[in-house]
């Protein structure tokens, strides 16, 4: 009997900052169908890690906002809608939080697997949704740290020509994933300015150390050029 193929199923996660919408559920249900339909034919690694994406600005920025404006609030009885209303208020702020303000949150995520109580409440509610819908739970409430440290990720991407590292001159690190894996042009196109948080696609590379340019292009759709701050 021939050996079974190995398949990586790795959707971008829904950040636990707001209620699940119909479009979220559509994507999650289709992912569950893919997992169940593929499992009899191949060894499926279903990688759905909220931990990997907690460090993005929309999540840690929201956590910083909650702590700054609401202090020691008990979110244990909050509904998805109530937490979502707080997220809308956070997004209405004119000035986003600084990298310095977010760094303690990212350190807590990276080194201890900490999750803010508001997001823990959402993940608890979502686990109930998964159960009621009969969906496979890929570990919503589990700590699933990335397989690579940030500097290791940058080094590996640099070795394959996928990053433009400008930290020596005070700039960011650009993650350049061109459409269909085509070679990058001599002059790197800048379609996003420097930000204070890792881009989702940068986070996913940390999560799956063995991922290559060709394998990524078959599993996800990428923004052609994204930037993130490796120093934050």
FIVO-92599 format. One record per residue: residue number from 1; residue in one letter; x, y, z of N, C-alpha, C, O in turn. Coordinates in Angstrom, 1 decimal. Layout:
N
NUM:A:X:Y:Z:X:Y:Z:X:Y:Z:X:Y:Z .
...
This chain:
232
1:X:0.9:-1.2:0.0:0.0:0.0:0.0:0.9:1.2:0.0:1.8:1.4:0.9 .
2:X:0.7:2.2:-0.9:1.5:3.4:-1.0:1.4:4.2:0.2:0.3:4.3:0.8 .
3:X:2.4:5.0:0.6:2.3:5.9:1.7:1.3:7.0:1.5:1.1:7.4:0.3 .
4:X:0.6:7.4:2.5:-0.4:8.5:2.4:0.3:9.8:2.2:1.3:10.1:2.8 .
5:X:-0.3:10.7:1.4:0.2:12.0:1.2:0.0:12.8:2.5:-0.9:12.5:3.3 .
6:X:0.8:13.9:2.7:0.6:14.8:3.8:0.1:16.1:3.3:0.6:16.7:2.3 .
7:X:-1.0:16.6:3.9:-1.6:17.8:3.5:-1.6:18.8:4.6:-2.0:18.5:5.7 .
8:X:-1.3:20.0:4.4:-1.3:21.1:5.4:-2.6:21.9:5.1:-2.7:22.5:4.0 .
9:X:-3.5:22.0:6.0:-4.7:22.8:5.9:-4.5:24.0:6.9:-4.6:23.7:8.2 .
10:X:-4.3:25.2:6.4:-3.9:26.3:7.3:-4.6:27.6:6.9:-4.0:28.4:6.3 .
11:X:-5.8:27.7:7.3:-6.5:29.0:7.0:-6.1:30.1:7.9:-5.6:29.8:9.0 .
12:X:-6.2:31.3:7.4:-5.9:32.5:8.3:-7.0:32.5:9.4:-8.2:32.4:9.1 .
13:X:-6.6:32.7:10.6:-7.6:32.6:11.7:-8.4:33.9:11.8:-8.0:35.0:11.3 .
14:X:-9.6:33.7:12.4:-10.4:34.9:12.8:-9.9:35.4:14.1:-9.9:34.7:15.1 .
15:X:-9.5:36.7:14.1:-9.0:37.2:15.4:-10.1:37.4:16.4:-11.2:37.8:16.1 .
16:X:-9.9:37.0:17.7:-10.9:37.0:18.7:-11.1:38.4:19.3:-10.7:38.7:20.4 .
17:X:-11.7:39.3:18.4:-11.9:40.7:18.8:-13.3:41.1:18.6:-13.7:42.2:18.9 .
18:X:-14.1:40.3:17.9:-15.4:40.7:17.5:-16.3:39.4:17.3:-15.8:38.3:17.3 .
19:X:-17.6:39.6:17.1:-18.4:38.4:16.8:-18.1:37.7:15.5:-17.7:38.4:14.6 .
20:X:-18.4:36.4:15.5:-18.3:35.7:14.2:-19.5:36.2:13.3:-20.6:36.2:13.7 .
21:X:-19.1:36.6:12.1:-20.1:37.0:11.1:-20.5:35.9:10.2:-19.8:34.8:10.2 .
22:X:-21.6:36.0:9.4:-21.9:35.0:8.4:-20.7:34.7:7.4:-20.6:33.5:7.1 .
23:X:-20.0:35.7:7.0:-18.8:35.4:6.1:-17.7:34.6:6.9:-17.1:33.7:6.3 .
24:X:-17.5:34.9:8.2:-16.6:34.1:8.9:-17.1:32.6:9.0:-16.3:31.7:8.7 .
25:X:-18.3:32.4:9.3:-18.9:31.1:9.4:-18.8:30.3:8.1:-18.6:29.1:8.1 .
26:X:-19.1:31.0:7.0:-19.0:30.4:5.7:-17.6:29.8:5.5:-17.4:28.7:5.1 .
27:X:-16.6:30.6:5.8:-15.2:30.2:5.6:-14.8:29.0:6.6:-14.1:28.1:6.2 .
28:X:-15.3:29.1:7.8:-15.0:28.1:8.8:-15.7:26.8:8.4:-15.1:25.7:8.6 .
29:X:-16.9:26.8:7.9:-17.6:25.6:7.6:-17.0:25.0:6.3:-16.8:23.7:6.3 .
30:X:-16.5:25.8:5.4:-15.9:25.2:4.2:-14.5:24.6:4.6:-14.1:23.5:4.1 .
31:X:-13.8:25.2:5.5:-12.6:24.6:6.0:-12.8:23.3:6.7:-12.0:22.3:6.5 .
32:X:-13.9:23.2:7.5:-14.2:22.0:8.1:-14.6:20.9:7.1:-14.2:19.7:7.3 .
33:X:-15.3:21.3:6.0:-15.6:20.3:5.0:-14.3:19.8:4.3:-14.1:18.6:4.1 .
34:X:-13.3:20.7:4.1:-12.1:20.3:3.5:-11.3:19.3:4.4:-10.8:18.4:3.9 .
35:X:-11.3:19.6:5.7:-10.6:18.8:6.6:-11.2:17.4:6.6:-10.5:16.4:6.5 .
36:X:-12.6:17.3:6.7:-13.2:16.0:6.8:-13.2:15.2:5.5:-13.0:14.0:5.5 .
37:X:-13.2:15.9:4.4:-13.2:15.2:3.1:-11.8:14.7:2.8:-11.6:13.7:2.1 .
38:X:-10.8:15.4:3.2:-9.4:15.1:2.9:-8.8:14.0:3.9:-8.0:13.2:3.5 .
39:X:-9.3:14.0:5.1:-8.7:13.1:6.1:-8.8:11.6:5.7:-7.8:10.9:6.0 .
40:X:-9.8:11.1:5.0:-9.8:9.7:4.6:-8.7:9.4:3.5:-8.4:8.2:3.3 .
41:X:-8.2:10.4:2.9:-7.3:10.2:1.7:-5.9:10.6:2.0:-5.0:10.1:1.3 .
42:X:-5.6:11.4:3.1:-4.3:11.8:3.3:-4.1:12.1:4.8:-5.1:12.3:5.6 .
43:X:-2.9:12.3:5.3:-2.6:12.7:6.6:-2.7:14.3:6.6:-1.9:15.0:6.0 .
44:X:-3.7:14.8:7.3:-4.0:16.2:7.3:-3.5:16.9:8.6:-3.9:16.5:9.7 .
45:X:-2.6:17.9:8.5:-2.3:18.7:9.6:-3.1:20.0:9.5:-3.0:20.8:8.6 .
46:X:-4.1:20.1:10.5:-5.0:21.2:10.5:-4.4:22.2:11.5:-4.5:22.1:12.7 .
47:X:-3.8:23.3:10.9:-3.1:24.3:11.7:-4.0:25.5:11.8:-4.0:26.3:10.8 .
48:X:-4.6:25.7:12.9:-5.5:26.9:13.1:-5.1:27.5:14.4:-5.6:27.0:15.5 .
49:X:-4.2:28.4:14.4:-3.6:28.9:15.7:-3.9:30.4:16.0:-3.3:31.2:15.4 .
50:X:-4.9:30.6:16.9:-5.1:32.0:17.3:-3.8:32.6:17.9:-3.6:33.8:17.7 .
51:X:-3.0:31.8:18.6:-1.8:32.3:19.2:-0.9:33.0:18.2:-0.3:34.1:18.5 .
52:X:-0.8:32.5:17.0:0.1:33.1:16.0:-0.3:34.5:15.6:0.6:35.3:15.3 .
53:X:-1.6:34.7:15.6:-2.1:36.0:15.1:-2.4:37.0:16.3:-2.8:38.1:16.0 .
54:X:-2.3:36.6:17.5:-2.5:37.5:18.6:-1.6:38.7:18.6:-2.0:39.8:19.0 .
55:X:-0.4:38.5:18.0:0.6:39.6:18.0:0.3:40.7:17.0:0.9:41.7:17.0 .
56:X:-0.7:40.5:16.1:-1.0:41.5:15.2:-1.7:42.7:15.8:-2.3:42.6:16.9 .
57:X:-1.6:43.9:15.2:-2.0:45.1:15.8:-3.5:45.1:16.2:-3.9:45.6:17.2 .
58:X:-4.3:44.5:15.3:-5.8:44.6:15.6:-6.1:43.8:16.9:-7.2:44.1:17.5 .
59:X:-5.3:42.8:17.2:-5.6:42.1:18.5:-5.0:42.7:19.7:-5.7:43.1:20.6 .
60:X:-3.6:42.9:19.7:-3.0:43.5:20.9:-3.3:44.9:21.0:-3.4:45.4:22.2 .
61:X:-3.6:45.6:19.9:-4.1:47.0:20.1:-5.4:47.1:20.8:-5.6:48.0:21.6 .
62:X:-6.3:46.2:20.5:-7.6:46.1:21.2:-7.4:45.8:22.6:-8.1:46.4:23.5 .
63:X:-6.5:44.9:22.9:-6.3:44.5:24.3:-5.7:45.7:25.1:-6.1:46.0:26.2 .
64:X:-4.8:46.5:24.5:-4.2:47.6:25.2:-5.3:48.7:25.4:-5.4:49.3:26.4 .
65:X:-6.2:48.8:24.4:-7.3:49.8:24.5:-8.2:49.4:25.7:-8.6:50.2:26.5 .
66:X:-8.6:48.1:25.8:-9.4:47.6:26.9:-8.8:47.9:28.3:-9.5:48.4:29.2 .
67:X:-7.6:47.6:28.4:-6.9:47.8:29.7:-6.8:49.3:30.0:-6.9:49.7:31.2 .
68:X:-6.6:50.1:29.0:-6.4:51.5:29.2:-7.7:52.2:29.6:-7.7:53.2:30.3 .
69:X:-8.8:51.7:29.0:-10.1:52.4:29.1:-11.0:51.7:30.1:-12.0:52.4:30.6 .
70:X:-10.8:50.4:30.4:-11.8:49.7:31.2:-11.2:49.0:32.4:-11.9:48.5:33.3 .
71:X:-9.8:49.0:32.5:-9.2:48.5:33.6:-9.5:47.0:33.9:-9.5:46.2:32.9 .
72:X:-9.7:46.6:35.1:-9.9:45.2:35.5:-11.4:44.8:35.3:-12.0:44.3:36.3 .
73:X:-11.9:44.9:34.1:-13.3:44.5:33.8:-13.3:43.0:33.8:-12.4:42.3:33.3 .
74:X:-14.4:42.4:34.3:-14.7:41.0:34.2:-15.5:40.7:33.0:-16.6:41.2:32.9 .
75:X:-14.9:40.0:32.0:-15.6:39.8:30.7:-16.3:38.4:30.7:-16.7:38.0:29.6 .
76:X:-16.3:37.7:31.8:-16.8:36.3:31.8:-18.2:36.2:31.4:-18.6:35.2:30.8 .
77:X:-19.1:37.2:31.5:-20.5:37.1:31.1:-20.8:38.0:29.9:-21.9:38.2:29.5 .
78:X:-19.8:38.6:29.3:-20.0:39.4:28.1:-20.4:38.6:26.9:-20.0:37.4:26.8 .
79:X:-21.3:39.1:26.1:-21.7:38.5:24.9:-20.7:38.8:23.7:-19.9:39.8:23.9 .
80:X:-20.7:38.1:22.6:-19.9:38.5:21.5:-20.2:39.9:21.0:-19.3:40.7:20.7 .
81:X:-21.5:40.3:21.0:-21.9:41.6:20.5:-21.3:42.7:21.4:-20.9:43.7:21.0 .
82:X:-21.4:42.5:22.8:-20.9:43.5:23.7:-19.4:43.7:23.5:-18.9:44.8:23.5 .
83:X:-18.6:42.6:23.3:-17.2:42.8:23.1:-16.9:43.4:21.7:-16.0:44.2:21.5 .
84:X:-17.8:43.0:20.7:-17.6:43.6:19.4:-17.9:45.1:19.4:-17.2:45.9:18.7 .
85:X:-18.8:45.6:20.3:-19.1:47.0:20.4:-17.8:47.8:20.9:-17.5:48.9:20.5 .
86:X:-17.1:47.1:21.8:-15.9:47.7:22.4:-14.8:47.8:21.3:-14.1:48.7:21.2 .
87:X:-14.8:46.8:20.4:-13.8:46.8:19.3:-14.1:47.9:18.4:-13.2:48.5:17.9 .
88:X:-15.4:48.2:18.1:-15.7:49.3:17.2:-15.3:50.6:17.8:-14.7:51.5:17.1 .
89:X:-15.4:50.7:19.1:-15.0:52.0:19.8:-13.4:52.1:19.7:-12.9:53.2:19.5 .
90:X:-12.8:51.0:19.8:-11.3:51.0:19.7:-10.9:51.5:18.3:-10.0:52.3:18.2 .
91:X:-11.6:51.0:17.3:-11.2:51.3:15.9:-11.6:52.8:15.6:-11.1:53.3:14.6 .
92:X:-12.4:53.4:16.4:-12.8:54.7:16.1:-11.8:55.7:16.7:-11.9:56.9:16.4 .
93:X:-10.8:55.3:17.5:-9.8:56.1:18.0:-8.9:56.7:16.9:-8.6:55.9:16.0 .
94:X:-8.6:57.9:16.9:-7.8:58.6:15.9:-6.4:58.1:15.9:-5.7:58.0:14.9 .
95:X:-5.8:57.9:17.1:-4.4:57.6:17.2:-4.2:56.1:17.6:-4.6:55.7:18.7 .
96:X:-3.6:55.3:16.8:-3.4:53.9:17.1:-2.3:53.8:18.3:-1.5:54.7:18.4 .
97:X:-2.3:52.8:19.0:-1.3:52.6:20.1:0.1:52.5:19.5:0.3:52.0:18.4 .
98:X:1.1:52.9:20.3:2.4:52.8:19.8:3.0:51.4:20.0:2.5:50.6:20.7 .
99:X:4.1:51.2:19.3:4.8:49.9:19.4:5.3:49.7:20.8:5.2:48.5:21.3 .
100:X:5.7:50.7:21.5:6.1:50.6:22.9:5.0:50.2:23.8:5.2:49.4:24.7 .
101:X:3.8:50.7:23.6:2.6:50.3:24.4:2.2:48.9:24.2:1.7:48.2:25.1 .
102:X:2.5:48.4:22.9:2.0:47.0:22.6:3.1:45.9:22.9:2.8:44.8:23.1 .
103:X:4.3:46.4:23.1:5.4:45.4:23.3:5.2:44.5:24.5:5.4:43.3:24.4 .
104:X:4.7:45.0:25.7:4.5:44.0:26.8:3.5:43.0:26.5:3.6:41.8:27.0 .
105:X:2.5:43.3:25.7:1.4:42.3:25.3:2.0:41.2:24.4:1.8:40.1:24.6 .
106:X:2.9:41.7:23.5:3.5:40.7:22.6:4.5:39.8:23.3:4.6:38.6:23.1 .
107:X:5.2:40.4:24.3:6.1:39.6:25.1:5.3:38.5:25.9:5.8:37.4:26.0 .
108:X:4.2:38.9:26.4:3.4:38.0:27.2:2.9:36.9:26.4:2.8:35.7:26.8 .
109:X:2.5:37.2:25.1:2.0:36.2:24.2:3.1:35.2:23.8:2.9:34.0:23.9 .
110:X:4.2:35.8:23.5:5.4:35.0:23.0:5.9:34.1:24.0:6.3:32.9:23.8 .
111:X:6.1:34.6:25.3:6.8:33.9:26.3:6.0:33.1:27.3:6.5:32.2:27.9 .
112:X:4.7:33.4:27.4:3.8:32.7:28.4:2.5:32.2:27.8:1.7:31.5:28.5 .
113:X:2.2:32.6:26.6:0.9:32.1:26.0:-0.3:32.9:26.5:-1.4:32.3:26.5 .
114:X:-0.1:34.1:27.0:-1.1:34.8:27.7:-2.2:35.3:26.6:-1.8:35.7:25.5 .
115:X:-3.4:35.3:27.0:-4.5:35.8:26.2:-5.4:36.7:27.0:-5.7:36.4:28.2 .
116:X:-5.8:37.8:26.5:-6.6:38.8:27.3:-7.9:38.2:27.6:-8.5:37.4:26.8 .
117:X:-8.5:38.5:28.8:-9.8:37.9:29.2:-10.9:38.1:28.2:-11.8:37.2:28.1 .
118:X:-10.9:39.2:27.5:-12.0:39.5:26.5:-11.9:38.5:25.4:-12.9:38.0:24.9 .
119:X:-10.7:38.3:24.9:-10.5:37.3:23.8:-10.7:35.9:24.3:-11.2:35.0:23.5 .
120:X:-10.3:35.6:25.5:-10.6:34.3:26.1:-12.1:34.0:26.1:-12.5:32.9:25.8 .
121:X:-12.8:35.0:26.5:-14.3:34.9:26.5:-14.8:34.6:25.1:-15.7:33.7:24.9 .
122:X:-14.3:35.3:24.1:-14.8:35.1:22.7:-14.4:33.6:22.3:-15.3:32.9:21.7 .
123:X:-13.2:33.2:22.5:-12.8:31.9:22.1:-13.6:30.8:22.9:-13.9:29.7:22.3 .
124:X:-14.0:31.1:24.1:-14.9:30.1:24.8:-16.3:30.0:24.1:-16.8:28.9:23.9 .
125:X:-16.8:31.2:23.7:-18.1:31.2:23.0:-18.0:30.5:21.6:-18.9:29.8:21.2 .
126:X:-16.9:30.8:21.0:-16.7:30.1:19.6:-16.5:28.6:19.7:-17.0:27.9:18.9 .
127:X:-15.9:28.2:20.8:-15.8:26.7:21.0:-17.2:26.1:21.1:-17.4:25.0:20.6 .
128:X:-18.1:26.8:21.8:-19.5:26.3:21.9:-20.2:26.3:20.5:-20.9:25.4:20.2 .
129:X:-19.9:27.3:19.7:-20.5:27.3:18.3:-20.0:26.1:17.5:-20.8:25.4:16.9 .
130:X:-18.7:25.9:17.6:-18.1:24.7:16.9:-18.8:23.4:17.3:-19.1:22.6:16.5 .
131:X:-19.0:23.3:18.6:-19.6:22.1:19.1:-21.0:21.9:18.6:-21.5:20.8:18.2 .
132:X:-21.8:23.0:18.7:-23.2:23.0:18.3:-23.3:22.7:16.8:-24.3:22.0:16.3 .
133:X:-22.4:23.1:16.0:-22.4:22.9:14.5:-21.8:21.6:14.1:-21.7:21.3:12.9 .
134:X:-21.2:20.9:15.1:-20.6:19.6:14.8:-19.3:19.7:14.0:-18.9:18.8:13.3 .
135:X:-18.6:20.9:14.2:-17.3:21.1:13.6:-16.1:20.6:14.4:-16.2:20.6:15.6 .
136:X:-15.0:20.2:13.7:-13.8:19.8:14.4:-13.2:21.1:15.0:-13.0:22.1:14.4 .
137:X:-12.8:21.0:16.3:-12.2:22.1:17.0:-10.7:21.9:16.9:-10.1:21.0:17.4 .
138:X:-10.0:22.8:16.1:-8.6:22.7:15.9:-7.7:23.2:17.0:-6.5:23.3:16.8 .
139:X:-8.3:23.5:18.1:-7.5:24.0:19.3:-7.7:25.5:19.5:-6.7:26.2:19.7 .
140:X:-9.0:25.9:19.5:-9.2:27.4:19.7:-8.7:27.9:21.0:-8.2:29.1:21.0 .
141:X:-8.8:27.2:22.0:-8.3:27.7:23.3:-6.9:27.2:23.7:-6.5:27.5:24.9 .
142:X:-6.2:26.5:22.8:-4.9:26.0:23.1:-3.8:27.0:22.8:-4.0:27.8:21.9 .
143:X:-2.8:27.0:23.6:-1.6:27.8:23.2:-0.8:27.1:22.1:-0.2:26.0:22.4 .
144:X:-0.8:27.7:20.9:-0.1:27.1:19.8:1.0:28.1:19.3:0.8:28.8:18.3 .
145:X:2.1:28.1:20.0:3.2:29.1:19.6:3.7:28.8:18.2:3.7:27.7:17.7 .
146:X:4.2:29.9:17.5:4.9:29.7:16.2:6.1:28.8:16.3:6.7:28.6:17.4 .
147:X:6.4:28.1:15.2:7.6:27.2:15.2:8.9:27.9:15.1:10.0:27.3:15.3 .
148:X:8.9:29.3:14.8:10.1:30.0:14.7:10.1:31.3:15.5:9.0:31.9:15.6 .
149:X:11.2:31.7:16.1:11.3:33.0:16.6:11.4:34.0:15.5:11.7:33.7:14.4 .
150:X:11.1:35.3:15.8:11.0:36.3:14.8:12.3:36.4:14.0:12.2:36.5:12.8 .
151:X:13.4:36.5:14.6:14.7:36.6:13.9:15.0:35.4:13.0:15.5:35.5:11.9 .
152:X:14.6:34.2:13.5:14.8:33.0:12.7:13.9:33.1:11.4:14.4:32.7:10.3 .
153:X:12.7:33.6:11.6:11.8:33.8:10.4:12.4:34.7:9.4:12.4:34.4:8.2 .
154:X:12.9:35.9:9.9:13.5:36.8:8.9:14.7:36.2:8.2:14.9:36.4:7.0 .
155:X:15.5:35.5:8.9:16.7:34.9:8.3:16.3:33.9:7.2:16.9:33.8:6.1 .
156:X:15.3:33.0:7.5:14.9:32.0:6.5:14.3:32.7:5.3:14.5:32.3:4.2 .
157:X:13.5:33.7:5.5:12.9:34.4:4.4:13.9:35.1:3.6:13.8:35.2:2.3 .
158:X:14.9:35.7:4.2:16.0:36.4:3.5:16.8:35.5:2.6:17.2:35.8:1.5 .
159:X:17.0:34.2:3.1:17.7:33.3:2.4:17.0:32.9:1.1:17.7:32.4:0.1 .
160:X:15.7:33.0:1.0:14.9:32.7:-0.2:14.6:33.9:-1.0:13.8:33.8:-1.9 .
161:X:15.1:35.1:-0.6:14.8:36.3:-1.3:13.4:36.9:-1.2:12.9:37.6:-2.0 .
162:X:12.8:36.6:0.0:11.4:37.0:0.2:11.3:38.3:1.1:10.2:38.7:1.3 .
163:X:12.4:38.8:1.6:12.3:40.0:2.4:13.3:41.1:2.0:14.3:40.8:1.4 .
164:X:12.9:42.3:2.3:13.8:43.4:2.1:14.0:44.0:3.5:13.1:44.7:4.0 .
165:X:15.2:43.8:4.1:15.4:44.2:5.5:16.1:45.5:5.5:17.3:45.7:5.1 .
166:X:15.4:46.5:6.0:16.0:47.9:6.0:16.2:48.4:7.4:16.3:49.6:7.7 .
167:X:16.3:47.4:8.4:16.5:47.8:9.8:17.9:48.5:10.0:18.0:49.3:10.9 .
168:X:18.9:48.2:9.2:20.2:48.9:9.4:20.1:50.4:9.1:20.9:51.1:9.7 .
169:X:19.1:50.8:8.3:19.0:52.2:8.1:17.7:52.8:8.7:17.2:53.8:8.3 .
170:X:17.2:52.1:9.7:16.1:52.6:10.5:14.7:52.3:9.9:13.7:52.8:10.4 .
171:X:14.7:51.4:8.9:13.4:51.1:8.3:12.8:49.8:8.7:13.3:49.2:9.7 .
172:X:11.7:49.4:8.1:11.1:48.1:8.5:11.7:46.9:7.7:12.6:47.1:6.9 .
173:X:11.1:45.8:7.9:11.4:44.6:7.1:10.2:44.4:6.2:9.0:44.3:6.6 .
174:X:10.4:44.4:4.8:9.3:44.2:3.9:9.2:42.7:3.5:10.2:42.1:3.1 .
175:X:8.0:42.2:3.7:7.8:40.8:3.2:7.2:40.9:1.8:6.1:41.4:1.7 .
176:X:7.9:40.4:0.9:7.5:40.5:-0.5:7.1:39.2:-1.1:8.0:38.4:-1.5 .
177:X:5.8:38.9:-1.2:5.3:37.7:-1.8:4.6:38.0:-3.0:3.4:38.4:-3.0 .
178:X:5.2:37.9:-4.1:4.6:38.3:-5.4:3.6:37.3:-5.9:3.7:36.1:-5.5 .
179:X:2.7:37.7:-6.7:1.6:36.9:-7.1:2.2:35.6:-7.9:3.0:35.8:-8.8 .
180:X:1.6:34.5:-7.6:2.0:33.2:-8.2:3.5:32.9:-8.0:4.0:32.0:-8.7 .
181:X:4.1:33.5:-7.0:5.5:33.1:-6.8:6.5:33.6:-7.8:7.6:33.1:-7.9 .
182:X:6.1:34.6:-8.6:6.9:35.1:-9.7:8.1:35.9:-9.0:7.9:36.5:-8.0 .
183:X:9.3:35.9:-9.7:10.4:36.6:-9.1:10.1:38.1:-8.9:9.4:38.7:-9.6 .
184:X:10.7:38.6:-7.8:10.5:40.0:-7.5:11.2:40.9:-8.4:12.3:40.6:-8.9 .
185:X:10.6:42.0:-8.8:11.2:43.0:-9.7:12.4:43.6:-9.0:12.6:43.6:-7.8 .
186:X:13.3:44.2:-9.9:14.6:44.7:-9.3:14.3:45.8:-8.3:15.0:46.0:-7.3 .
187:X:13.3:46.6:-8.6:12.9:47.7:-7.7:11.7:47.2:-6.9:10.6:47.1:-7.5 .
188:X:11.8:47.0:-5.6:10.7:46.5:-4.8:9.6:47.4:-4.8:9.7:48.6:-4.4 .
189:X:8.4:46.9:-5.1:7.2:47.8:-5.1:6.7:48.0:-3.7:6.6:47.0:-3.0 .
190:X:6.4:49.2:-3.3:6.0:49.5:-2.0:4.5:49.7:-2.0:4.0:50.8:-2.4 .
191:X:3.7:48.8:-1.6:2.2:48.9:-1.6:1.7:49.1:-0.2:0.5:49.3:-0.1 .
192:X:2.5:49.0:0.8:2.1:49.3:2.2:3.3:49.9:2.9:4.4:49.5:2.8 .
193:X:2.9:51.0:3.7:4.0:51.7:4.4:4.4:50.9:5.7:3.7:49.9:6.0 .
194:X:5.4:51.3:6.4:5.9:50.7:7.6:4.8:50.6:8.6:4.0:51.6:8.8 .
195:X:4.6:49.5:9.3:3.6:49.4:10.3:4.3:49.0:11.6:5.5:48.7:11.6 .
196:X:3.6:48.9:12.7:4.2:48.6:14.0:3.8:47.1:14.4:4.1:46.8:15.5 .
197:X:3.3:46.3:13.5:3.0:45.0:13.8:3.2:44.0:12.7:3.2:44.4:11.5 .
198:X:3.5:42.7:13.0:3.7:41.7:11.9:2.5:41.6:11.1:1.3:41.6:11.6 .
199:X:2.7:41.4:9.8:1.6:41.2:8.9:1.1:39.7:9.1:1.9:38.9:9.5 .
200:X:-0.2:39.4:8.8:-0.6:38.1:8.9:0.2:37.0:8.2:0.4:35.9:8.7 .
201:X:0.6:37.4:7.0:1.4:36.4:6.2:2.8:36.2:6.9:3.3:35.1:6.8 .
202:X:3.3:37.2:7.5:4.6:37.0:8.2:4.4:36.1:9.4:5.2:35.2:9.7 .
203:X:3.2:36.3:10.1:2.9:35.4:11.2:2.8:34.0:10.8:3.2:33.1:11.5 .
204:X:2.2:33.7:9.6:2.0:32.3:9.2:3.3:31.7:8.9:3.5:30.5:9.2 .
205:X:4.3:32.4:8.4:5.6:31.8:8.1:6.3:31.3:9.4:6.9:30.3:9.4 .
206:X:6.1:32.1:10.5:6.6:31.7:11.8:5.9:30.4:12.3:6.6:29.6:12.9 .
207:X:4.7:30.3:11.9:3.9:29.1:12.4:4.3:27.8:11.8:4.3:26.8:12.4 .
208:X:4.7:27.9:10.5:5.1:26.7:9.8:6.5:26.8:9.2:6.6:27.3:8.1 .
209:X:7.5:26.5:10.0:8.9:26.7:9.6:9.2:26.0:8.2:10.1:26.5:7.5 .
210:X:8.6:24.9:7.9:9.0:24.2:6.7:8.3:24.7:5.4:8.5:24.2:4.3 .
211:X:7.5:25.8:5.5:6.8:26.3:4.4:7.7:26.9:3.4:8.6:27.7:3.8 .
212:X:7.5:26.7:2.1:8.3:27.3:1.1:7.4:28.2:0.2:6.2:28.2:0.3 .
213:X:8.1:28.9:-0.7:7.3:29.8:-1.6:6.3:29.0:-2.4:5.2:29.5:-2.5 .
214:X:6.7:27.9:-2.9:5.8:27.2:-3.8:4.6:26.6:-3.1:3.5:26.6:-3.5 .
215:X:4.9:26.0:-1.9:3.8:25.4:-1.1:2.8:26.5:-0.6:1.6:26.2:-0.5 .
216:X:3.3:27.6:-0.3:2.4:28.7:0.2:1.5:29.1:-0.9:0.3:29.4:-0.6 .
217:X:2.0:29.2:-2.1:1.2:29.8:-3.2:0.0:28.9:-3.5:-0.9:29.3:-4.2 .
218:X:0.1:27.6:-3.1:-1.0:26.7:-3.4:-2.1:26.6:-2.2:-3.1:26.0:-2.4 .
219:X:-1.8:27.2:-1.1:-2.7:27.1:0.0:-3.3:28.4:0.4:-4.4:28.4:1.0 .
220:X:-2.8:29.5:0.1:-3.4:30.8:0.5:-3.2:31.9:-0.6:-2.4:31.7:-1.5 .
221:X:-4.0:32.9:-0.5:-3.8:34.1:-1.4:-3.1:35.1:-0.6:-3.4:35.4:0.5 .
222:X:-2.1:35.8:-1.2:-1.2:36.7:-0.5:-1.4:38.1:-1.1:-1.6:38.3:-2.3 .
223:X:-1.2:39.1:-0.2:-1.1:40.4:-0.7:0.3:40.6:-1.3:1.3:40.2:-0.7 .
224:X:0.4:41.1:-2.5:1.7:41.1:-3.2:2.9:41.6:-2.4:3.9:41.0:-2.3 .
225:X:2.8:42.8:-1.7:3.9:43.3:-0.9:3.3:43.8:0.4:2.4:44.6:0.4 .
226:X:3.9:43.3:1.5:3.4:43.8:2.8:4.6:44.1:3.6:5.7:43.7:3.3 .
227:X:4.5:45.0:4.6:5.6:45.3:5.5:5.2:45.1:6.9:4.1:45.1:7.3 .
228:X:6.2:44.8:7.8:6.0:44.7:9.2:7.3:45.1:9.9:8.4:45.1:9.3 .
229:X:7.1:45.5:11.1:8.3:45.9:11.9:8.8:44.7:12.7:8.2:44.3:13.7 .
230:X:10.0:44.3:12.4:10.6:43.2:13.1:11.1:43.6:14.5:11.4:42.8:15.3 .
231:X:11.2:44.9:14.7:11.7:45.4:16.0:10.6:45.5:17.0:10.9:45.7:18.2 .
232:X:9.3:45.4:16.6:8.3:45.7:17.6:7.9:44.4:18.3:7.0:44.4:19.1 .
